[in-house]
Amino acid sequence: MNRFVTGFSALYALLLAFMAYGIQREQFVLLTGAFTLMFVLMAALYYRSDPDTSPAVWIATGMMLRMIVLFAVPALSEDYYRFIWDGMLTGYGINPFAYTPAQIIDSGIQLPAVATLLASNMNSPEYYSIYPAVCQGVYAASWFIAGESIFWNIVVIRLFILSAEAATLILMRKIIISYGLDGRNMIWYALNPIVVLELTGNLHFEALMICFLIFTFWLFRSGRIYTAALTFALAVQVKLVPLILIPWIFFRLGFRDGLKWTLVTGVIVAALFIPFLSDSVLSNFSDSLALYFRTFEFNAGLYFVIREIGYWVKGYNIIASLGPAMAIAGTVSIIALSVYLNYIHRSGFAIAIVLILTAHLFFSTTVHPWYITTIIAFSVFTGLQYPVVWSVFLPLSYHAYSQYPYEESVPLVIFVYCCVISIILYDYIVYREKGNFKNTAAVDEESLADNRLQGN
């Protein structure tokens, strides 16, 4: 590792430590300033480092930086309170999907004293848990290891996330080498401050989902489609979001193999959830998902534009009807995009994930910064620039927390989305001019079509 990489990595590490241990999300100016400097350092490392630098250097650098936040208490999200709560319930033999935290507290069930602290600090104690089986397994393991200590539960959960991030970077290196891509592409994920702070720092389980999806990509490329069904099912049982990729995979494999693959995936997903099944669980789970679409709104550009029109026409917030309508429109757009990417553009796995997830987020009512991390991960293989540029703008979403009660600046959100759309159009123009994305694994004819009938 040359002096330049060492020096800039050291500066990045200092800023990261300051962010993880010294800044709260309400401190918007400090937050965005530190993020900006870290993005500048990331870009400098990319453009000033030797293209022949081994990708292993970026794996080592990325993991060493992530270790800096090992003992930090998440400052940008309170979600970890719910994670520990769910693990506690499982540890006490209570199904985390069966009751809301508010119901548990009101019932008088005997739980440790920390239960009240957890319930009082979490975002939505009146909602049922929506974290799938793999997440619940990690929460339960953390509670088993760390017990009633919130701090040590944070550390144990973070160790799971660090393990997933290490696996992701190792698999990313294998894919980059197999495609002959520039090893520096790993910098956009390994050193991206949004990725480092939102996943390892704030304990968001997109880290595990990304790991399983990257593994799925690698297995598809090797022709091991039914082993890929297992890793894909694990990704779904971390977050439900990968379900939106099924139409593209189905079309790409063809009807017969697509149907078999989808059935195998469905059986594995169902089997993983069996330990939590009861008469009320599915109803509770679906109720929470419905409330999510009808209640939650954050940093959603297209939704905010339509909502403002709704205020002007109706005189009130139309989220109750607009949320489900956006979900339906998003589903239709994803299916249409899947058809286009399979039959017209003939895209590979990486570009399909990037574009389909982008469409999904554009139609969402809630777009937290960590939702973009999967797009950033797969953009490493595509040559697309907009995911990284989008990540640069994401800290602006924390402007909502700079005042109390929290309130978003709709003009700021719309401005950010206009910038992102502009970069998407730029990427599209580059694609049209070159006939393909430069230095890319975007069109991977080997990954599914040619290998789909090979054995596992």
Secondary structure in CASP SS format (residue, H / E / C, confidence):
PFRMAT SS
TARGET T0000
AUTHOR 0000-0000-0000
METHOD secondary structure of the structure
MODEL  1
M C 1.00
N C 1.00
R H 1.00
F H 1.00
V H 1.00
T H 1.00
G H 1.00
F H 1.00
S H 1.00
A H 1.00
L H 1.00
Y H 1.00
A H 1.00
L H 1.00
L H 1.00
L H 1.00
A H 1.00
F H 1.00
M H 1.00
A H 1.00
Y H 1.00
G H 1.00
I C 1.00
Q C 1.00
R C 1.00
E C 1.00
Q C 1.00
F H 1.00
V H 1.00
L H 1.00
L H 1.00
T H 1.00
G H 1.00
A H 1.00
F H 1.00
T H 1.00
L H 1.00
M H 1.00
F H 1.00
V H 1.00
L H 1.00
M H 1.00
A H 1.00
A H 1.00
L H 1.00
Y H 1.00
Y H 1.00
R H 1.00
S C 1.00
D C 1.00
P C 1.00
D C 1.00
T C 1.00
S C 1.00
P H 1.00
A H 1.00
V H 1.00
W H 1.00
I H 1.00
A H 1.00
T H 1.00
G H 1.00
M H 1.00
M H 1.00
L H 1.00
R H 1.00
M H 1.00
I C 1.00
V C 1.00
L C 1.00
F C 1.00
A C 1.00
V C 1.00
P C 1.00
A C 1.00
L C 1.00
S C 1.00
E C 1.00
D H 1.00
Y H 1.00
Y H 1.00
R H 1.00
F H 1.00
I H 1.00
W H 1.00
D H 1.00
G H 1.00
M H 1.00
L H 1.00
T H 1.00
G H 1.00
Y C 1.00
G C 1.00
I C 1.00
N C 1.00
P C 1.00
F C 1.00
A C 1.00
Y C 1.00
T C 1.00
P H 1.00
A H 1.00
Q H 1.00
I H 1.00
I H 1.00
D H 1.00
S H 1.00
G C 1.00
I C 1.00
Q C 1.00
L C 1.00
P C 1.00
A C 1.00
V H 1.00
A H 1.00
T H 1.00
L H 1.00
L H 1.00
A H 1.00
S H 1.00
N H 1.00
M C 1.00
N C 1.00
S C 1.00
P C 1.00
E C 1.00
Y C 1.00
Y C 1.00
S C 1.00
I C 1.00
Y C 1.00
P C 1.00
A H 1.00
V H 1.00
C H 1.00
Q H 1.00
G H 1.00
V H 1.00
Y H 1.00
A H 1.00
A H 1.00
S H 1.00
W H 1.00
F H 1.00
I H 1.00
A H 1.00
G C 1.00
E C 1.00
S C 1.00
I H 1.00
F H 1.00
W H 1.00
N H 1.00
I H 1.00
V H 1.00
V H 1.00
I H 1.00
R H 1.00
L H 1.00
F H 1.00
I H 1.00
L H 1.00
S H 1.00
A H 1.00
E H 1.00
A H 1.00
A H 1.00
T H 1.00
L H 1.00
I H 1.00
L H 1.00
M H 1.00
R H 1.00
K H 1.00
I H 1.00
I H 1.00
I H 1.00
S H 1.00
Y H 1.00
G C 1.00
L C 1.00
D C 1.00
G H 1.00
R H 1.00
N H 1.00
M H 1.00
I H 1.00
W H 1.00
Y H 1.00
A H 1.00
L C 1.00
N C 1.00
P H 1.00
I H 1.00
V H 1.00
V H 1.00
L H 1.00
E H 1.00
L H 1.00
T H 1.00
G H 1.00
N C 1.00
L C 1.00
H C 1.00
F C 1.00
E H 1.00
A H 1.00
L H 1.00
M H 1.00
I H 1.00
C H 1.00
F H 1.00
L H 1.00
I H 1.00
F H 1.00
T H 1.00
F H 1.00
W H 1.00
L H 1.00
F H 1.00
R H 1.00
S C 1.00
G C 1.00
R C 1.00
I H 1.00
Y H 1.00
T H 1.00
A H 1.00
A H 1.00
L H 1.00
T H 1.00
F H 1.00
A H 1.00
L H 1.00
A H 1.00
V H 1.00
Q C 1.00
V C 1.00
K C 1.00
L C 1.00
V H 1.00
P H 1.00
L H 1.00
I H 1.00
L H 1.00
I H 1.00
P H 1.00
W H 1.00
I H 1.00
F H 1.00
F H 1.00
R H 1.00
L H 1.00
G C 1.00
F H 1.00
R H 1.00
D H 1.00
G H 1.00
L H 1.00
K H 1.00
W H 1.00
T H 1.00
L H 1.00
V H 1.00
T H 1.00
G H 1.00
V H 1.00
I H 1.00
V H 1.00
A H 1.00
A H 1.00
L H 1.00
F H 1.00
I H 1.00
P H 1.00
F H 1.00
L C 1.00
S C 1.00
D C 1.00
S C 1.00
V H 1.00
L H 1.00
S H 1.00
N H 1.00
F H 1.00
S H 1.00
D H 1.00
S H 1.00
L H 1.00
A H 1.00
L H 1.00
Y H 1.00
F H 1.00
R H 1.00
T H 1.00
F C 1.00
E C 1.00
F E 1.00
N C 1.00
A C 1.00
G H 1.00
L H 1.00
Y H 1.00
F H 1.00
V H 1.00
I H 1.00
R H 1.00
E H 1.00
I H 1.00
G H 1.00
Y H 1.00
W H 1.00
V H 1.00
K H 1.00
G C 1.00
Y C 1.00
N C 1.00
I C 1.00
I H 1.00
A H 1.00
S H 1.00
L H 1.00
G H 1.00
P H 1.00
A H 1.00
M H 1.00
A H 1.00
I H 1.00
A H 1.00
G H 1.00
T H 1.00
V H 1.00
S H 1.00
I H 1.00
I H 1.00
A H 1.00
L H 1.00
S H 1.00
V H 1.00
Y H 1.00
L H 1.00
N H 1.00
Y H 1.00
I H 1.00
H C 1.00
R C 1.00
S C 1.00
G C 1.00
F H 1.00
A H 1.00
I H 1.00
A H 1.00
I H 1.00
V H 1.00
L H 1.00
I H 1.00
L H 1.00
T H 1.00
A H 1.00
H H 1.00
L H 1.00
F H 1.00
F C 1.00
S C 1.00
T C 1.00
T E 1.00
V C 1.00
H C 1.00
P H 1.00
W H 1.00
Y H 1.00
I H 1.00
T H 1.00
T H 1.00
I H 1.00
I H 1.00
A H 1.00
F H 1.00
S H 1.00
V C 1.00
F C 1.00
T C 1.00
G C 1.00
L C 1.00
Q C 1.00
Y H 1.00
P H 1.00
V H 1.00
V H 1.00
W H 1.00
S H 1.00
V H 1.00
F H 1.00
L H 1.00
P H 1.00
L H 1.00
S H 1.00
Y H 1.00
H H 1.00
A H 1.00
Y H 1.00
S H 1.00
Q C 1.00
Y C 1.00
P C 1.00
Y C 1.00
E C 1.00
E C 1.00
S C 1.00
V H 1.00
P H 1.00
L H 1.00
V H 1.00
I H 1.00
F H 1.00
V H 1.00
Y H 1.00
C H 1.00
C H 1.00
V H 1.00
I H 1.00
S H 1.00
I H 1.00
I H 1.00
L H 1.00
Y H 1.00
D H 1.00
Y H 1.00
I H 1.00
V H 1.00
Y H 1.00
R H 1.00
E H 1.00
K H 1.00
G C 1.00
N C 1.00
F C 1.00
K C 1.00
N C 1.00
T C 1.00
A C 1.00
A C 1.00
V C 1.00
D C 1.00
E C 1.00
E H 1.00
S H 1.00
L H 1.00
A H 1.00
D H 1.00
N C 1.00
R C 1.00
L C 1.00
Q C 1.00
G C 1.00
N C 1.00
END
